[in-house]
Amino acid sequence: MAIPTSGYPTTLDDTNATPSATVEFPQPASSTDLDATNVEHDLLHKNLSLAIVALQTKLGITDSNATSGTLLQGTGAGSSSWSSTLPAVTLGGAVTGGDQIMSTVTHKDYSETVYAGGNTGTSQTLAETNGNVQTWTMNGNCTFTMPSGSGLQAGTSLTLILTQDGTGSRTGAFTGVKWAGGSAPTLTTTATTGIDVLTFITFNGGASPVWYGFVAGAAMA
């Protein structure tokens, strides 16, 4: 009996019909004598059973290795382990955080999505789900309805970059916003080049949020 019966699953299958004595999972041809050296039928079945159980154990199917909140990670040298700590990784796609809290985080070289809303018209309901930085072209005297709803988190901020259209003299009103001194700002009305940057933050969020508004920059052209 030459097939080794340990070390699962560290050795890959051998596609050779006459494998060496170091291969746990030989792949014999249809004409191979299954009692021949290195392809013994009983040992091949034993090894496959052991490998399946080892894989189930690693995946946490048959024991408690896969504890709650852990991920199976490669540790190098062909091994892996369950861990609740992520190593340094590069994300290859979008990640949805599901409004979960991230604590003790250091951000570096980050940006925010800029949503191009287009023309405002005379009324516009804003949604922070489009992005926390939004650009709009004022093509009418617009009443902005600020974001609200169960998904609006306390501490949400919103930045609006408002640009006058070719006509200019467009005004803006913002529902449910408290302004410094109790007075809403007057937008820059210069046609085409009139650009104002307004920032907002809510400390309660939810269906009935209180928004606080600030002029971050007026007449930015």
N, C-alpha and C positions, 0 to 999 in steps of 0.2 A: 504494500500500500504506500504510494508515493505522494498523493495529494496532501498538502499540509492542511490541518484542521484548526487553525487559529489565525488571528490577525485580521478580523473582519471589521469594516470592509476596506482595508487599506491597500489591497492589491487588485488591480483591474482585471477584467476578463481577458482571456487570450483567445483570439479568433483562429489560432492555428489548430488544425485537426489533430496534431500530435504535440501537445503542449509540454513544457518542461515540468519538472517536479516541484517548482516553486509556485505554480499557479493554482489558486484555490477553486477557480471557476472555469475549467476548460470548456471549450465549445467544439465537441467532436463533430465529424461529418456523419452523414447518414450511414455510411459504410464502416464506421469505426467500431471496433470491438470494445464494448463498454466494460469489459473486464481487463482491457489492456492497461499497461502501466501508465500512470498519470491521468487516466480517464475512468477510474473505477466508479461504477454506477452508484454504489452505496455511499461512497465518500462525497461524490458530487451532490447527491441529495442532502446529505448531512450538512455540507458546507452552505448550500443554498438556504436551508432552514435556519442555520445559525446566523447567516447574513441578514435574513429578513427580520429575525428577532432583534438583532443588533440595531438595525435601522429603525424598527419600531421603538426600541428603547431610546435611541438618540432623539427621535421626534417626540418623545413623551407620551406615546400611546400606551405603553405597558408599565410605566412607572412615573415618578413625580419629578423627573428631570426638568420637564417644561413647566416651570413654576409660572404663576400668573405675572403678566407684565414683562416677560423676557422675550428675547429674540435669539434665534439660532445664528451664530456668527462664525465665520472662518477665523481660526487663530493661527494659521500658517502651518507649514509642514504637513498638509493634508488632513488637518484636524479641525474640529469645530466644537463650540460650547454654547450653552445658553447664558445670556447676560442681559441685565437691565440697563447697561451702559452702552451707548452707541460709540463706536470708534470714529475717527475722522473719516467723513464720507463726502462724496460729491453728489448732489441731487441731480437726477437726469430729467425731472419733470415737476409739475406743479404738486404742491402738498396742501391739502385742506386740513386746517387745524381744528375744525369743529368747535371753535370758541373755547378751546382749552387754555389753561394758564401755563405759561412758561416762566419759570423763576430763575433768578441768578444767571441771566443770559447776557453775553457780550456780543453786540452786533458790530460788524465791520464791513464797510463798502456795500451798504445796502441802498435800495431805492424803493419808491412807492409807485404803484401803477397810476398812470395818468390817463384818465378817461376823457376822451374827446366827445362832449355831449352834443356838439353842433349848435344849431340855432335854438334860442330859448323860447321863442314865441311870446305869448302874453302870460303864460302860466307854465310852471315847470315843477314837477314833484321830484325832488332829489332822492337818490338811493345810494347809501354808502357802500352797498354791495357792488356797485359799478367801479368803485375805487375811491380812495380817500383824498385824492387830488383830481380835480375836475376842471376842464376848460369849457367855457360856453361863449357863444357869440350873441350879444344882445341885439336882437332884431325886432324887439318890441318892448313896451313897458311891461316888465315881467314881474309876476308875483311868484316867488319861490316858496314851495312847501318843503320844510326841512324833513329829513329822514325820521322815521319813527317805526315802532313795531317791536314784537317780542325778541327779534334777533338783534336789535340794536344794543350793543354792550355799553355799559357805563365806562366813561373815559374815551369814547370814540371822538376823533377829531376829523374835521373836513376842511379842505382848502379849495376855494373857488377862484379861478382866474377868469375874470369877465372882460370881454373885449367888445367895444362898440362896433356896430356894423357901419357900412358906408354912409348911412343916414345920420347916425349919432343921436344924441339927446335922449337916449333910452334910460328909463329909470328902473330901479329894482326895489322890491319890497320882500321882506323875509318873515314868514309866519313863525311865531313862537320863539323869537330870538330876543335876548336881553343884550342891550348895547351899553357901553360905557357912557355914563351921564344920562342914560335913558333915551338917547336920540340915535336913530339909525343914520349911517353915513350917506352922503350924497355922492352918487357915482360920477366918475369923470365922464363927460358927455361928448368929448371930441370924437368926431367921426373917424372910424378906422383905427386911429392911434390911441384912443382912450382905453387904457387897461388898468384895472384895479384887482388887487389880490386881497381876498377876504378869508379869514380863518375862523372856524367855529369849533367849540368843544362842548360836549354834554357830560355831566358828572353822574347822571342817573340813568340815561338811556331808556329803553322800554317803549311802551305804547304812548306814554305821555312825557316825552323828554323835555327838559329845559336846556335850550341851546344858548351859549354865550358867544357873542360875535365880536370880532376885532378887525380893524383895518390893518392888514400887514403891509400893504403898500398901495398908495393912491397915485394916479397919473403916472404909471410906470413906463410909458412910452418914452 
